Amino acid sequence: MTAKSYEHRRDWLEIKLRRTAEVFAIKLCSYAVMSNHYHVVLHVRPDIAEAWSEREVVERWSSLFCGTLFSQRFLAGEALSEQQWSILRRDIKCWRKRLMDISWFMRIVNESIARQANKEDRCTGRFWEGRFKSQALLDERALLSCMAYVDLNPIRAKMAISPEESDHTAINYRIKMLTEGISDCPGLEKFVGTTEHAIGIPYRLKDYLALVDWTGRCIRADKRGSIPDQLPPILRRLDFDTRAWLVLTTEFEMRFQSRVGSEHISRRIDSGDQAMKSSASRNPL
């Protein structure tokens, strides 16, 4: 046992996740930074990356890496020859793809935290136990299931008793921003409701908060309670089976492996868009 606290590293990771998502064309739907691992639900947004100008791609990549001699000269306003432009445009095409690639996203987050932790510990070598694991979420039902699963991690681990007190989670951050009258949370995907053609999480934030609160009450070991007479709007709209929903939000990783969609959910309950849930672990975080 050691008396040293590593709680501050959870702050490092939460901040790094949000800042990296601001640079990438990848948004955070949900995340939970635990004591020795973390979970994150990601939404890849190629529409954002495709809308960036060449300069914006270079600026974003340069905020993460040094770039190349030609990209540095380009940002400095220096003239480039036709051949140099050809080489730079080739790099820009590559960087644009990388800025919407989950593996690059996770690499930047994890390597940054590893460097900080190793510097603090005055050591070298591997920090994380292994490469992150991922599951593809194939539809809205899988997305909601996984988001709730992730947001409720601290409650299930008895680290908190409510979403409002669940530090280092996306739902806690959203609630804080909401109470401050801020609708946009930097780095996080937006709840767009049923707005036509809008890209984001296709529900209202208040419905999701009600859903998570209801689910949290049902799965608390010390206060299971009873199922409310009237379920939250999201459950009614998607026609969730209550027993299936509770299984999904308490046993998500156990029940599913690489791909998750409605057909997989229905098939596995009897024996949660294109987002990504990723986990990485190491002691201590």
Salt bridges, closest charged atoms under 4 A:
GLU7 OE2 - ARG10 NH1 2.70
GLU7 OE2 - HIS168 NE2 3.61
ASP11 OD1 - HIS168 ND1 3.72
GLU14 OE2 - ARG18 NH1 2.98
GLU14 OE1 - HIS168 ND1 2.95
ASP47 OD2 - ARG45 NH2 2.79
GLU54 OE2 - ARG89 NE 2.94
GLU56 OE2 - ARG60 NH2 3.11
GLU59 OE2 - ARG55 NH1 3.72
GLU78 OE1 - ARG73 NE 3.15
ASP91 OD1 - ARG90 NE 3.82
GLU111 OE2 - ARG107 NE 3.35
GLU120 OE2 - HIS8 NE2 2.64
GLU120 OE1 - ARG9 NH2 2.69
ASP121 OD1 - LYS4 NZ 3.88
ASP121 OD1 - ARG9 NH2 2.69
ASP184 OD1 - LYS190 NZ 3.79
GLU189 OE2 - HIS43 ND1 2.72
GLU189 OE2 - ARG45 NH1 3.06
GLU196 OE2 - HIS197 NE2 3.28
ASP207 OD2 - ARG204 NE 2.94
ASP213 OD2 - ARG217 NE 2.90
ASP222 OD2 - ARG220 NH2 3.21
GLU251 OE1 - ARG255 NE 2.95
GLU253 OE2 - LYS277 NZ 3.30
ASP270 OD1 - ARG243 NH2 3.48
